[in-house]
Amino acid sequence: MTTQAPQAAQAVTLPGSLDEAVEALAAMPAAVPVAGGTDLMAAVNSGQLRPAALVGLGRISEIRGWQYQDGHALLGAGLTHARMGRPDFAALIPALAASARAAGPPQIRNAGTLGGNIATAAPTGDSLPVLAALEATLIIAGQGGARREVPVSHLLAGMEMLRSGELIGYVRVPLLHAPQVFLKATGRTGPGRATASVAVVLDPARRGVRCAVGAIAPMPLRPLDAEAWVGRLIDWDGERTLVPEALNAFGEYVAAACIPDPAPAEDGSVAPLPPAVLQLRRTVAVLARRALGRALS
């Protein structure tokens, strides 16, 4: 045994471009990329992680803004939550702006980045259900200027992972020009980690509703049957309203899909959900109902 504290990072590299950052990671396989550091430094301070080297991404200006591209917004992975929460961004992608404003206290929003939220893939990441509902695509940078595209849902589900030396460079989000809402519940008043979150996006071109539920599972959940059901009830050519009974049914449908009843026992009986799980299901139902109601109002 030893009383000596573990050594901190031995080297810090500060590249000026995305390709330089990729090459630095390739040259130092044990290095860890860092942008805002809100999750990384928490792991370092708790002793869970001691990186041998760091590749700082803070000087890469090309990934700190956004641009329009063929009906999409191409968002740099270095966008901070604070920047995404501003009115001009909110006019572009309202639900993502709302999730950014809910990401935590000002010091977290000023430092934390969109790419970091995705790469860390913490279940409580506020942007994740929004990106899942928007069906966003990641543009991943590799060595030699290589770029590949991966649906964000694939990365979060572990279907496709970042390879050695790769970085998330950009996030491509479709501009739907339609209402979208993000809501979350926390265990306390004020900014905090979500116990459950819901993103609802209207897609008039497809005459559909997209919904994703976050924080209750390792990845955002899409209740596809509930989406299809409620999409058929909406008069897309009229006022796009639903009666309260339909909104309530949608909330229950989403909650039951994401937090199903236990499988029947051999004798056919079904055990009740534990009180805490039942309360979580009620929370999801309320969030889904309110989010859709606000999107349609």
Disulfide bonds with the S-S distance in Angstrom:
none
